[in-house]
Amino acid sequence: MAEETGNQRYYRAPCPGCGAPVEFRSAQSTHAVCPYCQSTVVRQGDTLARTGKMAELFDDFSPLQLFAAGRIQDKPFTLIGRLQYTYPGGRWTEWIAALDGDRTAILSEDNGAYVFALPFDLQRAAPPWNELRVGATTAFAGQSYTVTSNEQVALTSAQGELPHLPELGRPFAMVELRSDKGLVLSIDYGTATPSAYLGRSVQLEDLQLTGLREESAKDEKGRSFNCPNCGSPVTVNLADSKSITCGSCSSIIDLSQGIGGELRHATQDEPVRPLIALGSMGQLQGAQWQVVGFQHRMGSEPGDDEQFGWDEYLLYNKKRGFSFLVDAEDGWSMVKPTTGAPVMAENGSTATYLSKRYQQQYAYNAETTYVAGEFYWQVERGQKTFNRDFANGGALLSMERSANELTWSSGSKIDSGAVATAFKLDTKKDMFKRADALPVSAASGLGCGTIILIIVVIIIMLIILSTCSSSSGGYRSSGGSYGGYSSGGGHK
């Protein structure tokens, strides 16, 4: 039956499984999950038909919950449903938001990042999913997009009321495209006619949310198990972790399928000691960050056997999600995945993002050689990508491409002294200095005559090198590739 509550009209009917009341707050909702017996029901007029039983929700420790309310562009919304999906690299959550006028939207949550999206008319038939190759560009409604992800996904659980309900466990394609204006377009091939949503990145504090889970309810409760390699206890502290390393034997353990079954692992025989210890807390860019992961990576330019290396620290903040602190030969930087996809010139020489033009610095193949800590993506030793690094003054932009995903990251350079101070390592400041600091620090203790002599020697060496080789490659320092496989909070 239909009932009125203030200005809100909603439907309520008894669950055909247990008789408990099931409510529909949105006229767009066709399915629901009974909060008492977990039956999945479909609305048929003012009655409900039972279609099956829903699997148990995965506790993602999200601050969001059903009936949390907020505002987007000064319009109210309420979270009325939740869908949890899995893909080969892990899982993510979509919240169904009821808007005014019986419209619904999606608030996607992935790795501490959020995208608020509305239904979108593609103005043409959606292309077959297998024609949307990662890295390809296409246009919808006059806007150009780059395909950044094309994955086979499956629904694993749901809660509340839903505008659609894919078959539980059945794989289907989900394609994500991004624009240089920060737009995220998701095409869901889980129905006969693919549906599309278009959105942008949002911060939770900007949504003015009320009714969030209590802090005590979302504290990071550690999950423990025994290492499949050495048997030592391993504790997982972050709910979104897809990989973790054993503190005793350094094995990489795959958590993408949970910790209840047999765990896949890979051993690491050559430990690398991070300059900043795992678990360290640091104040950077106005927020308190914790170091939760570390990886050492090696790179080489195509056709060049010479390798270079750099370190990446995975940082976590409850409100800002994940960022990367990169320690490279040419200095430190702090970056995070972008919401949109920059437009790159055909020859790769430039990239444009949010109206800013960046020049390519390096193009190289990258490989992960050592990892420690926890990661929100499924990290593996030997993981390979092709990367491009761009810069505009102190602003940085990086592209990282794998077989199924194209990731862009943006950020800025950061002073080595600021990094040391942030993590209370001032006594080790000299260990944080990199090549970008050498001209200033070296000149401070040298006389003018010595500096002139050094410059003359450098010029002579450059002349000698130019006559010995006609190659344009030269020396390069590593720009870093800024971390792994994250879409920054879209559908995947």
C-alpha positions, -999 to +999 in steps of 0.1 A: +000+000+000+010+036-005+015+060+025+022+097+029+048+110+053+051+148+050+061+155+014+075+119+010+052+093-006+064+057-001+052+021-006+051-005+021+041-042+017+047-074+037+077-095+027+065-127+010+093-146+028+087-136+065+058-111+066+079-082+078+073-048+062+094-038+032+094-002+023+100+015-011+109+052-008+115+058-045+090+052-073+120+041-094+128+012-072+116-022-085+136-045-062+144-046-025+161-068+000+141-076+032+161-063+062+148-092+083+151-124+063+174-112+034+148-123+008+151-105-026+117-092-037+103-075-068+074-050-066+043-059-085+018-031-080+011-030-042+023-065-036+057-081-035+070-114-051+100-132-036+127-140-062+155-155-040+177-148-011+206-123-009+241-132+002+255-116+034+270-081+030+308-078+031+317-054+060+335-026+042+337-004+073+323+024+052+311+056+071+280+054+049+248+035+057+212+033+047+191+064+052+221+087+056+210+120+041+230+148+024+229+175-002+244+177-037+243+210-056+220+222-028+195+194-035+186+168-008+192+131-012+189+100+009+208+067+006+182+039+002+201+010-013+235-006-016+251-029-042+284-047-037+304-059-067+335-080-072+359-080-101+393-099-106+412-072-086+388-069-057+354-053-048+336-019-046+303-005-034+275+015-051+249+034-030+215+042-045+206+078-036+169+089-038+166+125-051+137+149-052+111+141-079+116+103-076+149+105-094+178+082-083+215+086-085+246+065-076+272+073-050+301+050-059+326+042-032+360+027-039+392+029-019+382+059+001+372+079-030+337+088-041+319+097-074+283+110-075+266+101-108+232+106-124+215+085-151+229+096-185+214+094-220+242+083-244+221+096-273+231+065-293+232+028-288+260+017-264+288+000-283+294-037-276+315-039-245+344-057-262+348-029-287+357-004-260+394-011-256+413+004-227+430+035-240+407+041-269+387+073-272+351+077-282+324+104-279+289+105-263+266+135-265+293+156-280+319+149-253+351+129-259+360+102-234+389+078-228+382+042-219+400+036-186+386+003-174+368-027-190+362-054-164+340-085-160+322-079-127+296-097-106+271-087-079+279-103-046+254-087-023+228-060-019+208-041+007+177-018+007+157-008-023+172-008-058+162+005-093+176-028-108+191-060-095+216-080-115+215-118-111+237-127-081+271-140-091+265-137-129+295-120-146+288-090-169+308-062-183+313-028-167+331-001-187+344+031-173+353+061-194+367+095-183+371+129-198+397+156-194+371+177-176+370+153-147+338+135-158+333+098-151+310+079-175+301+043-165+283+019-188+266-011-171+261-041-194+242-061-167+208-055-183+195-062-218+198-025-226+230-012-211+225+017-186+248+047-182+257+071-154+277+103-156+293+119-125+322+137-108+344+131-079+330+144-045+343+147-010+321+134+018+324+166+038+311+186+008+279+164+008+268+177+042+260+141+052+240+132+084+232+098+098+266+083+092+278+053+111+291+060+145+329+062+148+329+032+171+311+012+144+336+020+117+368+017+136+393-004+117+389-038+133+419-060+125+413-094+108+439-120+116+450-152+099+482-174+097+506-168+068+502-196+042+540-197+038+555-196+073+525-198+096+532-165+114+501-144+124+492-117+099+467-089+108+447-069+081+439-034+094+422-019+063+389-032+051+397-025+014+430-043+014+435-067-016+471-077-008+493-078+023+528-089+031+538-111+060+560-093+085+580-124+092+588-140+058+578-110+034+555-132+013+529-114-007+494-127+002+464-122-021+433-111-002+411-103-032+388-134-025+387-128+013+406-146+041+382-174+047+396-198+022+429-209+008+452-179+004+475-175-026+509-162-019+543-155-034+576-154-016+601-125-017+637-133-010+653-098-012+638-075+014+640-037+009+640-015+040+618+016+035+632+049+047+599+057+063+587+028+084+553+012+078+527+025+103+544+059+106+521+089+109+528+122+091+512+156+085+512+165+048+490+189+028+468+197+058+460+161+067+473+133+089+484+103+069+495+068+079+520+048+058+502+015+051+521+002+021+555+004+004+567-008-030+600-006-048+598-004-086+622-005-115+620+011-149+637+011-182+632+031-214+620+010-244+651-005-261+674+005-232+689-021-209+698+005-182+674+004-153+665+030-126+645+026-094+622+045-071+600+039-040+563+045-035+547+049-001+509+042+001+494+068+025+459+065+040+436+091+056+400+081+066+384+112+049+407+116+019+413+080+011+447+070-004+476+090-018+511+082-029+544+096-016+570+090-043+607+089-036+626+092-069+661+102-079+650+136-090+630+144-058+599+137-037+563+141-048+528+135-035+501+124-059+468+106-061+447+091-089+427+116-110+389+114-115+391+123-152+413+112-180+437+138-195+439+141-233+473+131-246+488+141-280+491+113-305+529+113-302+527+114-264+546+147-262+519+165-242+489+159-221+461+183-211+440+180-180+416+205-164+428+231-190+464+228-180+490+215-205+518+192-194+550+183-212+562+147-213+594+141-193+598+103-196+582+072-212+593+038-198+584+003-188+579-003-151+580-034-129+572-039-092+601-057-076+593-056-039+563-048-017+555-045+020+523-036+039+487-035+027+474-024-007+439-016-020+447-033-053+459-068-060+497-062-061+521-088-073+558-089-076+567-087-113+536-066-121+544-046-153+530-014-168+539+012-194+542+047-180+545+083-191+554+111-168+544+147-176+552+180-158+541+217-158+565+234-134+560+218-100+527+202-111+530+165-121+508+142-142+514+105-148+499+078-170+501+041-161+487+014-185+481-023-180+461-048-200+427-039-185+431-005-170+445+030-177+453+050-146+462+087-144+476+104-113+483+140-105+501+159-078+530+181-071+567+180-060+574+183-023+605+194-004+626+166+010+629+185+043+591+188+046+588+150+042+614+143+069+597+168+093+562+154+085+572+120+098+594+133+126+626+122+110+645+155+112+676+137+125+677+118+091+671+148+068+703+142+049+690+108+039+659+124+023+679+148+000+677+139-037+691+152-070+667+182-071+684+196-039+720+192-050+725+225-068+713+246-038+729+226-011+762+221-028+766+257-038+761+270-002+795+257+008+815+266-023+833+297-035+826+314-068+858+302-083+850+266-075+815+269-089+829+284-122+854+256-124+827+230-120+806+247-147+835+247-171+842+210-164+805+201-170+805+220-203+836+201-215+821+168-205+789+176-224+809+185-255+828+152-253+796+132-248+779+149-277+808+140-300+809+104-288+773+097-294+745+109-316+719+094-294+692+117-280+685+094-250+710+107-224+706+104-187+671+103-171+661+103-135+630+084-126+598+105-123+580+077-104+548+062-117+525+068-088+510+037-077+491+008-089+456+003-101+430+027-088+403+045-107+398+070-080+363+060-070+343+052-100+324+020-107+358+002-105 
